[in-house]
Amino acid sequence: MFRFSIRDVLWLTVVVALVVVWRADLARQEAEYRDRLRLRMGNNTSEYRLILHVANNHPELRTELIALDAENGKHLSDRASLYYRFGKLVKKAEDFYRMDAGKDPNAFDEEPNN
């Protein structure tokens, strides 16, 4: 059969170990990049539902959300400021929700997901 010297086995072990370490580091970098991209692009489905839920009583929120969506489609380079505006809109919707819930506890059948 095959005969390998101890030196050949050690070199093969070192090469395999380096490949495993390199691949593990690459996988870690990919996961970190994916997480940063997900954070940057945002997954705002629950926040959109909150705004639409509160917009039934406060139509100005729906108007602001429509304007924000229109700007989002046009100005992709201003993504950070658009996310800041969206965050402010979510905060306003949460405040309206708390105010409305304080006035009439039965005003909403279900609480929105945060």
Secondary structure, 3 states (H helix, E strand, C coil): CCCCCHHHHHHHHHHHHHHHHHHHHHHHHHHHHHHHHHHHHCCCHHHHHHHHHHCCCCHHHHHHHHHHHHHHHHCHHHHHHHHHHHHHHHHHHHHHHHHHHHHCCCCCCCCCCC
